[in-house]
Amino acid sequence: MIRLRDVRRVFHQGRPDELVAVDGVTLDIADAKVTVLRGPSGSGKTSLLALVGCMARPTSGRIHVGDREVTSLPEHFLTEVRRLTFGFVFQQFHLVRGISALENVMLPAYPLGGSRKALSARAQALLDRFGVGGRARARADWLSGGESQRVAIARALVNDPRVVVADEPTAHLDSKLSAGFMELVAALRDEGRTVVIASHDPIVHDSPFVDRVVSMRDGRIVGEGP
């Protein structure tokens, strides 16, 4: 379980342009469930997602990942928590242009060392699983939107994370591909993974595969439910 207690995230603190992106949020994210953070642009859902995934530190408050309090960890240890616990799917996918889909999937695993041959086989297996194995040697900039998304999901899973974090993953997809993405999310949950998604897309937060929707506005939680 990921636990946040009275967490705030403030940009430009103490300056005239101070912005409170997350304002006193207390939230428990259950294991092996799909949680969606919903809200309009500027509601704080992406900032909260960054805190959940240890991509940012809170200005105040406490965050626990499992039994470990991570708020005050030195950056070296926080990087290790991110690498071993989380897989990330970004809104723009952030695939590296000029290298292959297979190499993109392998990238997050390089810091962990190990056999390149074994890593390549693991990455290929993930691409096969998501139906883009035949595009493994294609450069990232040759992929369609749907292919890029599936490569990004494969990359998020290459280190076998317990938690998958996705920021507006359907923003650039049509309705059919968005619904297909939620089916992939359901499969990840069925494997016992925790999935946390920030999205304002009704196809996402109204999906039958979602266990909990947390509604946000002005950096605060304003409602939640199944």
Summary of the structure (lengths in Angstrom):
residues: 226
radius of gyration: 17.5
end to end distance: 17.6
largest distance: 53.6
contacts: 714
relative contact order: 0.20
helix: 37%
strand: 27%
